[in-house]
């Protein structure tokens, strides 16, 4: 089989058939020394005439998408996926840090096209429609990932994201619950859990899904500064 090429933080790695290629804290591709990251989290291997991506970790999951973002899958611990696109993006989080790399294959088994639509009422990606305030929340959480689209970035805490927008924590948490509930209803995994128990993981998973599916983009980031200015003006007027 023809080799794969992996792009991470501007560096390229070649994966040859015959020996599994590990990705993690101590592997062929060293992602980071992050203690929350498995020593070997993902592996790439050739079997049955296909390249496969395996999640060999016990705790972390990864979000996988094609180049257009119109096909997205959640790779849970113990799961595996065949690599059927020429370009495949992989995102995952360990602690408060989000990582992403790109797999490039010479073979292309399937082709996809982007079916996203944008309207003045909000952003629609497939069956997902975000209100303007929901879009601002997702942008605030995904800002660093969108600014640094290849490699590693920090997912902010709820308090940091609320401060970025000039919102109260009550407002932020209510809107975060609404967004996660909306995505959960259409089958997006990893966004529901006990109160507070999975707060960090929920934010990270939301960022992974939003970036992987192009639910938000870097072109929309100026909306954050505009929202903060409007919030500051409203507070000044009340004072």
N, C-alpha and C positions, 0 to 999 in steps of 0.2 A: 504493500500500500504506500501511496505517496505521503511524505511527512506533513505534519502540521506545523504551523508557526504561531507562536504566542507573543502578543505585544503587551508589555506591562511597564508603565512608567518610562516610556520611550526606549526600552530595551527589547530585544527580540530573542526568542528562544526557539530552537527546533526540536520537534518531538518525532523520533523515529520509531518504526514498528519493532516490536520484540520485547521491550522492557517498559513497564508502566512508568509514566512521568508524573511525579508527585508535585503538589502545590500546597504550600503551608508555611509553618514557622521554621521547620527543618526539613527541607525537601529539595528536589531539583530546581524548582522555582521558589526562592525564599521571598515570601510576600512582605513579612515584617517580623519583628521580635515581640510583637504584641502577645502577652501571656494568655489573652482570651482566645487566641487563634490556635487551632490544633497543629501539632507538629506536621502531620500530613492530613490535610482537609479534603482535597480533591485529587483525583488521578485521571490521567488520560491514557487510554490503552486501545490497541487495535484487536478486535475480535469479530468473527463471523462476517468479514468483509467490510466492516464499518469501524470508524473511530467512536469511542464511547467516553463520556464524562461521568465518573463515579464519585458520589459523595461518601467517603470512607470515614468521615467524622461521626461523632456521637451526639453533638449538641447543635452545631451550626447548620444553617440551610443557605442555599444560594438561589439567586434569581437569574434565569437564563433567557435571553431573547435573541431574535434574529436582527439583522441590520436595520430593518425598518421599525422595529418595535411592535409590529402587528402580531407576532407570535411570542408568547411569554410562558414560561413554566417555572414552578417552584421545586427545586431539587432538595428534598428533605434528606436527613441522615439515612444511609443505606440505599438510597435511590440511585438510578443511573439513567442517562439519556444518550441516544445516538446523536452524533454530530452530522446533521444533514444539510446545513447551510454553509456557504463559503465563508461567511462572516458571522460569528456568534459572540455576543457580549455576555460576560458573566459578572454579576455583582453579588457581594455578600458583606456582612458586617460582623465585627468581633469587638465586643464592648461598645464604645461610642464611635468607633472608626469604621468607615465604609471603604471598601476596596472594589476595584473592577479591573478586568483584563479582557483582552479580545483574542479569540481563537480564529485563525485564518486557515481554511482548508482549500485544496485545489479542486476537490470534487464538490458539486452542488446538486443534491438530490431533489431539492424542492426550491421553488421560487415563491416569494411573497410580495405583496404590494401594500402600501400604506393606505388605510381607509379612514384616516382621521379627518374631522371637519371642525372648523372654528366658526363661531358665531359671536355676535355682540353680547349675547346673554351669558356666555361662558365658553368653556372649552369642552368639546365632546370627543372622546377617543373610544371607538367602538360603542358599547352601551353605557359608558361612564360620562356623566355630565357634572361639571363642577360649577358651583356658584362663584362669583368674583371673590368673596371672602374665603371660601374653601381653597380656591386656587392660591391666594396669598399665603394661607397656612402651609400648603404643600411646598410652595416656593421658599418660604422661610426655613423649612426643615431641609430642603434639598439644595440650598444655595451653594454651600461649599463643594458639593459633588458636581454641580453644574459649572462652577467656576474652574474646577480642576477635573475635567471629564475623564482623565486616564490616570489611574493609580490609586491614591488614597486621599481621604478627606474625612473631616469630623462631622458627625451628625449632632447638631446642638441639642441641649436639654430643652424641655418645655419652657422653662423660665427664660432661657436665652432667646428662643424663637419668639416668645411673647414680647419680650423687650424689643426685639428687632422690629416688630410690627407696631409697638406702642399699645398692645392689648393687655387687659388684665389676665391673670391666670385662669380665672373663672371662664372668661370668654374663650380663651385659647383651648382649654380642655374640653369645653362643650363642642366647639367646632371640630376638634380632633376626633372626638367620639362620633360626630356626625359623618365625617369623611370615612372613618374606618368602618362604620356600620354600612354605609353606602357601598363600599368596595366589597365588604364581606358578603353582602346580599347577592353580588354577581359572581361569587366564588373565589375571590382573592384570598389565599391562605395566609395565616400568620398575623392577622390583625385583631383577633379577639382573644381575651384572656381575663383573668381576675383583675379587679380594680387595683392599679398600681403595680401588680406583680410583673407584668410584661411591658411596662411603659417604655423602657428603652428599646426593647426588641420591636415593639409595635411601631415606634417612630422610624427605626432603621428599616423595617420591612416596608413601610409606606414609602420611604425614599427610594428604596430599591425598585419597587413596582412603578412608581411615578416616572423615574428616570428611564427604566428599561422599556416602558411602553410609550415614552414620549408624551406622557400626560402633562408634563411641564417642560419648558425648554429654557436655555440660557437667555434667549431673546426677551423673555418675560421678566427677567430680574429687575429691570428699572422700576417695575411696579412696586417693589418692596420699599424703595426710597420714597416713592410718591405716597404710599400708604402711611409711612412713618411721619412724613411731613404733615399730612392731613390730620393724623392723630395728635401731633404736637400743637397744630393750630387750634384744634377743637378744645384741647385742654387749656390753652392760653385764653381762649374766648370765655370758657367757663370761670376761669380765675378772675 
